[in-house]
Amino acid sequence: MADRSDIDEVRRRTDLVSVVEKYVTLKRAGKGLTGLCPFHQEKTPSFHVSPEIGRWKCFGQCNESGDVFKFVQKIENLTFPEALERLALHAGVTLTRPAPPGLGAGGAARPAGDERERLYRINALALRFYRGILAKTPPALEYLRGRGIAHAAAEAFALGYAPDAWDMLAAHLARQGVDLADAERAGLVGKSERGSHFDKMRGRLVFPIFDVQDRPIAFGGRLLGTAGPGAPKYWNSPETPVFSKSRTLYGLGRARKAIASEGRAVVVEGYTDVVAAHQAGFENVVATLGTALTEEHVKILARLAPVVLLAFDADSAGLKAAFRAAEIFEAQDVEVRVLGLPEGEDPDSLLHAGRRSDFERAMDEAMPLVQYRLERLIRKSDTGTEGGRLALFKKALPVLASVPSVIEREQYVKRLAPYHPQ
């Protein structure tokens, strides 16, 4: 059982508004603040925070309420002791009766919350290691210069470099007192058949991935130079107790305020797309992590803005998945639009070539998802022949059927009318 004085001290040192603002965009309303409830989907803000009494309440559908501990419990799916431990760590409070190292109360195995804290520490140690190596690796620094990534942007995104060596990170973590079994669970270290540990990521530019509390939870790596046969160009951390690809967007921590203030989020496919966009002043840009947009991604973005722009390659798996998942956007009441990027270009290549205005225009001219699909079908069809027009309509009918609004559907039918088979 937690000591009451510990709970009171953590509560006293913790600013409820600062905690909530990591997840919810709040606006001043009288003596309190309001925002969209993070625990259910809504369009009109019903979530209220009262700093004077240290409480929050949703006056909408879910009717949830509580203090800072309850908020962290619900938003992070933690037990009360886990939420207390996390808030105590951030508040600089040493709990009176911490569990013995490696054990919980009564000698039981440490709870999942303790494992998460160990993984956060390992990721933080790895991040410092990778950043230190980057500063001493001229080829990696030259690569950044060649890609137009300025030192300020590299620092802002905490880029690093994983040395092309067998076990430098593993040895470094061991020297820091890390149990390498935990480093394996973090996905950073592997174990050979002979029992020796090795670094999973080698010879790669490192893109750390942070959670909304600005803690490193995973890493992405871009191969520099050559590697053995079959080595992937990109390496990503596996799923861990602190990292889920389907619930994480790269760059979200840096993009949250811009997304909320602009009322739209831009989703791209690559790490360098995000870095290049932010460097060019487009700070509302985030990326998926090698996966298609999921329902969780859309829910996260829907809390911040009503419009999502997809800046994916026209033939990418991500965009095709977005076509199939149109109902996800509809269910979250999110307007989704697609950027018509020039053939063979992505945000990084456009911005690296100095074509900032082209990227800006593509955002301003982004089409609704259905319109983009139909225009793409028209463009790729042989509309000069009867067979081509017939094939176009066969492909277009399911797209039209997905439009719930009769008025919108009629507009799209008019767009297709000139290509109707005779």
One Martini backbone bead per residue (centre of mass of N, CA, C, O) as a GRO file, in nm:
protein
  422
    1MET     BB    1   0.096   0.036   0.023
    2ALA     BB    2   0.075   0.355  -0.008
    3ASP     BB    3   0.188   0.644   0.106
    4ARG     BB    4   0.015   0.922   0.184
    5SER     BB    5   0.250   1.130   0.174
    6ASP     BB    6   0.338   1.060  -0.112
    7ILE     BB    7   0.079   1.130  -0.259
    8ASP     BB    8   0.065   1.427  -0.167
    9GLU     BB    9   0.343   1.513  -0.284
   10VAL     BB   10   0.290   1.446  -0.579
   11ARG     BB   11   0.042   1.624  -0.609
   12ARG     BB   12   0.182   1.895  -0.531
   13ARG     BB   13   0.415   1.864  -0.773
   14THR     BB   14   0.170   1.834  -0.976
   15ASP     BB   15   0.056   1.943  -1.290
   16LEU     BB   16  -0.232   1.878  -1.437
   17VAL     BB   17  -0.218   2.041  -1.700
   18SER     BB   18   0.057   1.934  -1.802
   19VAL     BB   19  -0.037   1.643  -1.827
   20VAL     BB   20  -0.288   1.676  -2.014
   21GLU     BB   21  -0.136   1.837  -2.253
   22LYS     BB   22   0.000   1.572  -2.370
   23TYR     BB   23  -0.312   1.482  -2.488
   24VAL     BB   24  -0.458   1.774  -2.469
   25THR     BB   25  -0.620   2.043  -2.609
   26LEU     BB   26  -0.632   2.348  -2.438
   27LYS     BB   27  -0.882   2.590  -2.323
   28ARG     BB   28  -0.987   2.868  -2.198
   29ALA     BB   29  -1.260   2.859  -1.929
   30GLY     BB   30  -1.240   3.067  -1.722
   31LYS     BB   31  -1.108   2.885  -1.451
   32GLY     BB   32  -1.066   2.684  -1.680
   33LEU     BB   33  -1.046   2.395  -1.900
   34THR     BB   34  -1.081   2.281  -2.244
   35GLY     BB   35  -1.166   1.972  -2.433
   36LEU     BB   36  -1.121   1.688  -2.584
   37CYS     BB   37  -1.197   1.383  -2.510
   38PRO     BB   38  -0.977   1.097  -2.464
   39PHE     BB   39  -1.223   0.864  -2.398
   40HIS     BB   40  -1.389   0.990  -2.642
   41GLN     BB   41  -1.574   1.066  -2.915
   42GLU     BB   42  -1.566   1.417  -3.033
   43LYS     BB   43  -1.653   1.761  -3.135
   44THR     BB   44  -1.738   1.874  -2.855
   45PRO     BB   45  -1.623   2.009  -2.583
   46SER     BB   46  -1.633   1.818  -2.243
   47PHE     BB   47  -1.353   1.869  -2.119
   48HIS     BB   48  -1.263   1.941  -1.774
   49VAL     BB   49  -1.034   2.165  -1.602
   50SER     BB   50  -0.943   2.213  -1.244
   51PRO     BB   51  -0.678   2.356  -1.097
   52GLU     BB   52  -0.775   2.441  -0.807
   53ILE     BB   53  -0.870   2.118  -0.743
   54GLY     BB   54  -0.740   1.888  -0.924
   55ARG     BB   55  -0.963   1.835  -1.162
   56TRP     BB   56  -1.158   1.617  -1.378
   57LYS     BB   57  -1.419   1.630  -1.649
   58CYS     BB   58  -1.677   1.465  -1.824
   59PHE     BB   59  -1.983   1.599  -1.991
   60GLY     BB   60  -2.024   1.352  -2.160
   61GLN     BB   61  -2.054   1.028  -2.246
   62CYS     BB   62  -1.848   0.902  -2.018
   63ASN     BB   63  -1.829   1.064  -1.733
   64GLU     BB   64  -1.551   1.114  -1.645
   65SER     BB   65  -1.330   1.126  -1.346
   66GLY     BB   66  -1.062   1.311  -1.158
   67ASP     BB   67  -0.733   1.294  -1.110
   68VAL     BB   68  -0.410   1.261  -1.196
   69PHE     BB   69  -0.402   0.956  -1.145
   70LYS     BB   70  -0.652   0.875  -1.310
   71PHE     BB   71  -0.555   0.982  -1.578
   72VAL     BB   72  -0.299   0.807  -1.609
   73GLN     BB   73  -0.436   0.537  -1.583
   74LYS     BB   74  -0.624   0.565  -1.836
   75ILE     BB   75  -0.423   0.666  -2.065
   76GLU     BB   76  -0.197   0.418  -1.980
   77ASN     BB   77  -0.299   0.162  -1.842
   78LEU     BB   78  -0.278   0.176  -1.515
   79THR     BB   79  -0.203   0.144  -1.211
   80PHE     BB   80  -0.174   0.315  -0.931
   81PRO     BB   81   0.125   0.249  -0.861
   82GLU     BB   82   0.229   0.318  -1.146
   83ALA     BB   83   0.135   0.613  -1.154
   84LEU     BB   84   0.287   0.703  -0.904
   85GLU     BB   85   0.572   0.633  -1.002
   86ARG     BB   86   0.573   0.814  -1.251
   87LEU     BB   87   0.509   1.087  -1.112
   88ALA     BB   88   0.744   1.078  -0.912
   89LEU     BB   89   0.971   1.087  -1.117
   90HIS     BB   90   0.885   1.372  -1.239
   91ALA     BB   91   0.876   1.516  -0.939
   92GLY     BB   92   1.114   1.409  -0.747
   93VAL     BB   93   1.002   1.157  -0.580
   94THR     BB   94   1.074   0.956  -0.305
   95LEU     BB   95   0.967   0.671  -0.214
   96THR     BB   96   0.940   0.522   0.090
   97ARG     BB   97   0.850   0.209  -0.036
   98PRO     BB   98   1.036   0.055  -0.221
   99ALA     BB   99   1.114  -0.193  -0.403
  100PRO     BB  100   1.312  -0.428  -0.443
  101PRO     BB  101   1.535  -0.528  -0.650
  102GLY     BB  102   1.332  -0.712  -0.879
  103LEU     BB  103   1.098  -0.661  -0.662
  104GLY     BB  104   0.818  -0.690  -0.491
  105ALA     BB  105   0.597  -0.746  -0.284
  106GLY     BB  106   0.702  -1.027  -0.107
  107GLY     BB  107   0.904  -1.116  -0.359
  108ALA     BB  108   0.783  -1.054  -0.611
  109ALA     BB  109   0.753  -0.988  -0.911
  110ARG     BB  110   0.780  -0.733  -1.098
  111PRO     BB  111   0.594  -0.524  -1.243
  112ALA     BB  112   0.523  -0.390  -1.546
  113GLY     BB  113   0.603  -0.101  -1.466
  114ASP     BB  114   0.901  -0.170  -1.408
  115GLU     BB  115   0.974  -0.266  -1.688
  116ARG     BB  116   0.919  -0.002  -1.831
  117GLU     BB  117   1.131   0.166  -1.678
  118ARG     BB  118   1.372   0.001  -1.783
  119LEU     BB  119   1.321   0.060  -2.084
  120TYR     BB  120   1.347   0.362  -2.071
  121ARG     BB  121   1.641   0.362  -1.973
  122ILE     BB  122   1.766   0.207  -2.207
  123ASN     BB  123   1.680   0.404  -2.430
  124ALA     BB  124   1.830   0.649  -2.310
  125LEU     BB  125   2.113   0.524  -2.326
  126ALA     BB  126   2.109   0.468  -2.631
  127LEU     BB  127   2.067   0.756  -2.724
  128ARG     BB  128   2.330   0.875  -2.612
  129PHE     BB  129   2.512   0.686  -2.767
  130TYR     BB  130   2.426   0.755  -3.060
  131ARG     BB  131   2.484   1.061  -3.044
  132GLY     BB  132   2.786   1.036  -2.981
  133ILE     BB  133   2.864   0.882  -3.241
  134LEU     BB  134   2.776   1.085  -3.456
  135ALA     BB  135   2.986   1.314  -3.376
  136LYS     BB  136   3.226   1.075  -3.467
  137THR     BB  137   3.087   1.040  -3.778
  138PRO     BB  138   3.149   1.162  -4.080
  139PRO     BB  139   2.967   0.998  -4.281
  140ALA     BB  140   2.700   1.068  -4.134
  141LEU     BB  141   2.726   1.376  -4.152
  142GLU     BB  142   2.743   1.381  -4.462
  143TYR     BB  143   2.468   1.262  -4.515
  144LEU     BB  144   2.306   1.490  -4.389
  145ARG     BB  145   2.410   1.710  -4.575
  146GLY     BB  146   2.315   1.569  -4.842
  147ARG     BB  147   2.001   1.583  -4.728
  148GLY     BB  148   1.967   1.875  -4.581
  149ILE     BB  149   2.039   1.827  -4.274
  150ALA     BB  150   2.057   2.013  -4.018
  151HIS     BB  151   2.183   2.044  -3.710
  152ALA     BB  152   1.922   2.144  -3.574
  153ALA     BB  153   1.745   1.905  -3.668
  154ALA     BB  154   1.915   1.677  -3.548
  155GLU     BB  155   1.875   1.781  -3.258
  156ALA     BB  156   1.565   1.794  -3.240
  157PHE     BB  157   1.556   1.464  -3.322
  158ALA     BB  158   1.800   1.304  -3.198
  159LEU     BB  159   2.014   1.203  -3.376
  160GLY     BB  160   2.200   0.908  -3.479
  161TYR     BB  161   2.451   0.632  -3.444
  162ALA     BB  162   2.512   0.300  -3.548
  163PRO     BB  163   2.762   0.110  -3.526
  164ASP     BB  164   2.972  -0.112  -3.724
  165ALA     BB  165   2.929  -0.328  -3.471
  166TRP     BB  166   2.869  -0.596  -3.277
  167ASP     BB  167   2.881  -0.475  -2.930
  168MET     BB  168   2.882  -0.172  -2.829
  169LEU     BB  169   2.609  -0.138  -2.691
  170ALA     BB  170   2.608  -0.382  -2.506
  171ALA     BB  171   2.864  -0.297  -2.350
  172HIS     BB  172   2.758  -0.025  -2.254
  173LEU     BB  173   2.513  -0.128  -2.094
  174ALA     BB  174   2.669  -0.312  -1.902
  175ARG     BB  175   2.834  -0.074  -1.772
  176GLN     BB  176   2.542   0.051  -1.668
  177GLY     BB  177   2.385  -0.211  -1.538
  178VAL     BB  178   2.251  -0.377  -1.756
  179ASP     BB  179   2.027  -0.612  -1.833
  180LEU     BB  180   2.040  -0.788  -2.130
  181ALA     BB  181   1.754  -0.900  -2.117
  182ASP     BB  182   1.624  -0.618  -2.134
  183ALA     BB  183   1.757  -0.538  -2.406
  184GLU     BB  184   1.607  -0.754  -2.560
  185ARG     BB  185   1.317  -0.647  -2.492
  186ALA     BB  186   1.389  -0.368  -2.642
  187GLY     BB  187   1.538  -0.466  -2.929
  188LEU     BB  188   1.870  -0.400  -2.925
  189VAL     BB  189   1.938  -0.702  -2.844
  190GLY     BB  190   2.108  -1.002  -2.904
  191LYS     BB  191   2.141  -1.372  -2.922
  192SER     BB  192   2.344  -1.613  -2.965
  193GLU     BB  193   2.402  -1.951  -2.975
  194ARG     BB  194   2.663  -1.893  -2.774
  195GLY     BB  195   2.555  -1.636  -2.579
  196SER     BB  196   2.612  -1.379  -2.724
  197HIS     BB  197   2.600  -1.038  -2.760
  198PHE     BB  198   2.422  -0.814  -2.990
  199ASP     BB  199   2.362  -0.578  -3.221
  200LYS     BB  200   2.084  -0.499  -3.411
  201MET     BB  201   2.205  -0.209  -3.477
  202ARG     BB  202   2.401  -0.136  -3.778
  203GLY     BB  203   2.506   0.113  -3.976
  204ARG     BB  204   2.299   0.354  -3.867
  205LEU     BB  205   2.070   0.582  -3.882
  206VAL     BB  206   1.909   0.742  -3.603
  207PHE     BB  207   1.553   0.733  -3.502
  208PRO     BB  208   1.394   0.846  -3.251
  209ILE     BB  209   1.117   0.742  -3.044
  210PHE     BB  210   0.846   0.915  -2.896
  211ASP     BB  211   0.646   1.003  -2.657
  212VAL     BB  212   0.432   1.231  -2.504
  213GLN     BB  213   0.671   1.243  -2.265
  214ASP     BB  214   0.957   1.233  -2.411
  215ARG     BB  215   1.020   0.925  -2.443
  216PRO     BB  216   1.215   0.673  -2.535
  217ILE     BB  217   1.071   0.371  -2.715
  218ALA     BB  218   1.233   0.381  -2.996
  219PHE     BB  219   1.374   0.274  -3.325
  220GLY     BB  220   1.523   0.395  -3.624
  221GLY     BB  221   1.700   0.266  -3.925
  222ARG     BB  222   1.940   0.382  -4.168
  223LEU     BB  223   2.122   0.265  -4.407
  224LEU     BB  224   2.475   0.285  -4.443
  225GLY     BB  225   2.583   0.171  -4.708
  226THR     BB  226   2.677  -0.158  -4.670
  227ALA     BB  227   2.557  -0.499  -4.662
  228GLY     BB  228   2.434  -0.774  -4.634
  229PRO     BB  229   2.240  -0.994  -4.754
  230GLY     BB  230   1.910  -0.875  -4.695
  231ALA     BB  231   1.944  -0.602  -4.588
  232PRO     BB  232   1.766  -0.360  -4.470
  233LYS     BB  233   1.722  -0.027  -4.504
  234TYR     BB  234   1.517  -0.062  -4.266
  235TRP     BB  235   1.494  -0.030  -3.906
  236ASN     BB  236   1.279  -0.159  -3.643
  237SER     BB  237   1.141  -0.176  -3.367
  238PRO     BB  238   0.986  -0.375  -3.178
  239GLU     BB  239   0.754  -0.481  -2.991
  240THR     BB  240   0.670  -0.345  -2.669
  241PRO     BB  241   0.564  -0.239  -2.359
  242VAL     BB  242   0.632   0.078  -2.488
  243PHE     BB  243   0.567  -0.028  -2.798
  244SER     BB  244   0.335   0.075  -3.066
  245LYS     BB  245   0.277   0.117  -3.393
  246SER     BB  246  -0.046   0.157  -3.387
  247ARG     BB  247   0.009   0.412  -3.151
  248THR     BB  248   0.240   0.552  -3.332
  249LEU     BB  249   0.391   0.876  -3.412
  250TYR     BB  250   0.617   1.039  -3.581
  251GLY     BB  251   0.655   1.360  -3.428
  252LEU     BB  252   0.412   1.434  -3.237
  253GLY     BB  253   0.536   1.603  -3.009
  254ARG     BB  254   0.620   1.840  -3.219
  255ALA     BB  255   0.316   1.861  -3.370
  256ARG     BB  256   0.068   1.916  -3.189
  257LYS     BB  257   0.035   2.229  -3.189
  258ALA     BB  258   0.015   2.267  -3.497
  259ILE     BB  259  -0.229   2.089  -3.545
  260ALA     BB  260  -0.425   2.244  -3.360
  261SER     BB  261  -0.387   2.534  -3.489
  262GLU     BB  262  -0.446   2.436  -3.802
  263GLY     BB  263  -0.653   2.178  -3.821
  264ARG     BB  264  -0.410   1.986  -3.932
  265ALA     BB  265  -0.274   1.680  -4.060
  266VAL     BB  266   0.036   1.536  -4.173
  267VAL     BB  267   0.093   1.227  -4.345
  268VAL     BB  268   0.373   1.027  -4.367
  269GLU     BB  269   0.631   0.767  -4.431
  270GLY     BB  270   0.900   0.918  -4.328
  271TYR     BB  271   1.145   1.040  -4.140
  272THR     BB  272   1.265   1.250  -4.347
  273ASP     BB  273   0.999   1.388  -4.404
  274VAL     BB  274   0.967   1.512  -4.125
  275VAL     BB  275   1.233   1.664  -4.095
  276ALA     BB  276   1.206   1.836  -4.354
  277ALA     BB  277   0.938   1.973  -4.284
  278HIS     BB  278   1.020   2.110  -4.019
  279GLN     BB  279   1.263   2.264  -4.138
  280ALA     BB  280   1.049   2.420  -4.345
  281GLY     BB  281   0.783   2.479  -4.134
  282PHE     BB  282   0.621   2.195  -4.119
  283GLU     BB  283   0.484   2.109  -3.799
  284ASN     BB  284   0.222   1.904  -3.890
  285VAL     BB  285   0.418   1.647  -3.914
  286VAL     BB  286   0.382   1.291  -3.962
  287ALA     BB  287   0.450   0.931  -3.904
  288THR     BB  288   0.456   0.628  -3.987
  289LEU     BB  289   0.582   0.280  -3.888
  290GLY     BB  290   0.549   0.075  -4.140
  291THR     BB  291   0.240   0.138  -4.139
  292ALA     BB  292  -0.069   0.166  -4.147
  293LEU     BB  293  -0.332   0.330  -4.080
  294THR     BB  294  -0.499   0.336  -3.783
  295GLU     BB  295  -0.742   0.372  -3.559
  296GLU     BB  296  -0.554   0.492  -3.344
  297HIS     BB  297  -0.433   0.713  -3.513
  298VAL     BB  298  -0.700   0.858  -3.578
  299LYS     BB  299  -0.779   0.919  -3.287
  300ILE     BB  300  -0.540   1.097  -3.219
  301LEU     BB  301  -0.590   1.309  -3.447
  302ALA     BB  302  -0.892   1.379  -3.377
  303ARG     BB  303  -0.813   1.535  -3.107
  304LEU     BB  304  -0.660   1.776  -3.281
  305ALA     BB  305  -0.811   1.732  -3.573
  306PRO     BB  306  -1.042   1.731  -3.861
  307VAL     BB  307  -0.779   1.705  -4.052
  308VAL     BB  308  -0.631   1.474  -4.298
  309LEU     BB  309  -0.319   1.445  -4.463
  310LEU     BB  310  -0.192   1.255  -4.739
  311ALA     BB  311   0.171   1.194  -4.811
  312PHE     BB  312   0.175   0.965  -5.041
  313ASP     BB  313   0.251   0.742  -5.244
  314ALA     BB  314   0.054   0.642  -5.502
  315ASP     BB  315   0.175   0.319  -5.473
  316SER     BB  316   0.131   0.272  -5.186
  317ALA     BB  317   0.033   0.082  -4.923
  318GLY     BB  318  -0.077   0.311  -4.747
  319LEU     BB  319  -0.288   0.423  -4.949
  320LYS     BB  320  -0.442   0.162  -5.001
  321ALA     BB  321  -0.524   0.131  -4.704
  322ALA     BB  322  -0.685   0.395  -4.689
  323PHE     BB  323  -0.901   0.311  -4.886
  324ARG     BB  324  -0.999   0.061  -4.712
  325ALA     BB  325  -1.022   0.273  -4.439
  326ALA     BB  326  -1.249   0.494  -4.470
  327GLU     BB  327  -1.437   0.417  -4.224
  328ILE     BB  328  -1.253   0.520  -4.002
  329PHE     BB  329  -1.278   0.820  -4.062
  330GLU     BB  330  -1.585   0.833  -4.047
  331ALA     BB  331  -1.613   0.737  -3.747
  332GLN     BB  332  -1.419   0.997  -3.652
  333ASP     BB  333  -1.487   1.255  -3.813
  334VAL     BB  334  -1.273   1.262  -4.058
  335GLU     BB  335  -1.108   1.453  -4.288
  336VAL     BB  336  -0.976   1.316  -4.587
  337ARG     BB  337  -0.673   1.387  -4.767
  338VAL     BB  338  -0.486   1.406  -5.082
  339LEU     BB  339  -0.180   1.434  -5.213
  340GLY     BB  340  -0.058   1.547  -5.535
  341LEU     BB  341   0.217   1.423  -5.607
  342PRO     BB  342   0.467   1.399  -5.787
  343GLU     BB  343   0.607   1.179  -5.969
  344GLY     BB  344   0.843   1.027  -5.754
  345GLU     BB  345   0.761   1.194  -5.502
  346ASP     BB  346   0.844   1.345  -5.188
  347PRO     BB  347   0.879   1.557  -4.938
  348ASP     BB  348   1.187   1.536  -4.922
  349SER     BB  349   1.257   1.581  -5.225
  350LEU     BB  350   1.118   1.853  -5.258
  351LEU     BB  351   1.268   2.009  -5.026
  352HIS     BB  352   1.561   1.944  -5.118
  353ALA     BB  353   1.494   2.098  -5.406
  354GLY     BB  354   1.332   2.372  -5.320
  355ARG     BB  355   0.996   2.288  -5.329
  356ARG     BB  356   0.802   2.431  -5.121
  357SER     BB  357   0.561   2.538  -5.292
  358ASP     BB  358   0.468   2.259  -5.393
  359PHE     BB  359   0.393   2.145  -5.115
  360GLU     BB  360   0.195   2.366  -5.036
  361ARG     BB  361   0.004   2.327  -5.277
  362ALA     BB  362  -0.065   2.029  -5.223
  363MET     BB  363  -0.211   2.088  -4.958
  364ASP     BB  364  -0.425   2.297  -5.066
  365GLU     BB  365  -0.511   2.069  -5.309
  366ALA     BB  366  -0.627   1.856  -5.156
  367MET     BB  367  -0.814   1.564  -5.180
  368PRO     BB  368  -1.055   1.384  -5.140
  369LEU     BB  369  -1.044   1.054  -5.129
  370VAL     BB  370  -1.254   0.991  -5.349
  371GLN     BB  371  -1.157   1.188  -5.565
  372TYR     BB  372  -0.875   1.070  -5.591
  373ARG     BB  373  -0.960   0.790  -5.683
  374LEU     BB  374  -1.112   0.880  -5.939
  375GLU     BB  375  -0.886   1.041  -6.078
  376ARG     BB  376  -0.695   0.798  -6.091
  377LEU     BB  377  -0.874   0.616  -6.263
  378ILE     BB  378  -0.895   0.803  -6.505
  379ARG     BB  379  -0.585   0.834  -6.559
  380LYS     BB  380  -0.548   0.498  -6.587
  381SER     BB  381  -0.749   0.503  -6.816
  382ASP     BB  382  -0.898   0.405  -7.132
  383THR     BB  383  -1.119   0.649  -7.242
  384GLY     BB  384  -1.105   0.596  -7.571
  385THR     BB  385  -1.256   0.331  -7.494
  386GLU     BB  386  -1.506   0.120  -7.423
  387GLY     BB  387  -1.347  -0.078  -7.241
  388GLY     BB  388  -1.218   0.140  -7.059
  389ARG     BB  389  -1.484   0.263  -6.952
  390LEU     BB  390  -1.597   0.004  -6.831
  391ALA     BB  391  -1.363  -0.043  -6.633
  392LEU     BB  392  -1.394   0.219  -6.480
  393PHE     BB  393  -1.686   0.168  -6.369
  394LYS     BB  394  -1.625  -0.092  -6.215
  395LYS     BB  395  -1.421   0.056  -6.018
  396ALA     BB  396  -1.612   0.302  -5.926
  397LEU     BB  397  -1.864   0.184  -5.784
  398PRO     BB  398  -1.744   0.115  -5.497
  399VAL     BB  399  -1.666   0.406  -5.436
  400LEU     BB  400  -1.949   0.531  -5.449
  401ALA     BB  401  -2.078   0.336  -5.232
  402SER     BB  402  -1.896   0.472  -4.990
  403VAL     BB  403  -2.090   0.718  -5.010
  404PRO     BB  404  -2.325   0.847  -4.789
  405SER     BB  405  -2.372   1.098  -4.958
  406VAL     BB  406  -2.585   1.189  -5.201
  407ILE     BB  407  -2.468   1.458  -5.297
  408GLU     BB  408  -2.176   1.366  -5.335
  409ARG     BB  409  -2.236   1.133  -5.529
  410GLU     BB  410  -2.351   1.310  -5.757
  411GLN     BB  411  -2.089   1.466  -5.813
  412TYR     BB  412  -1.924   1.213  -5.900
  413VAL     BB  413  -2.107   1.125  -6.130
  414LYS     BB  414  -2.061   1.380  -6.301
  415ARG     BB  415  -1.754   1.331  -6.337
  416LEU     BB  416  -1.812   1.046  -6.497
  417ALA     BB  417  -2.009   1.096  -6.736
  418PRO     BB  418  -1.806   1.136  -6.990
  419TYR     BB  419  -1.726   0.800  -6.943
  420HIS     BB  420  -1.969   0.665  -7.035
  421PRO     BB  421  -2.087   0.401  -7.164
  422GLN     BB  422  -2.277   0.321  -7.456
   0.00000   0.00000   0.00000
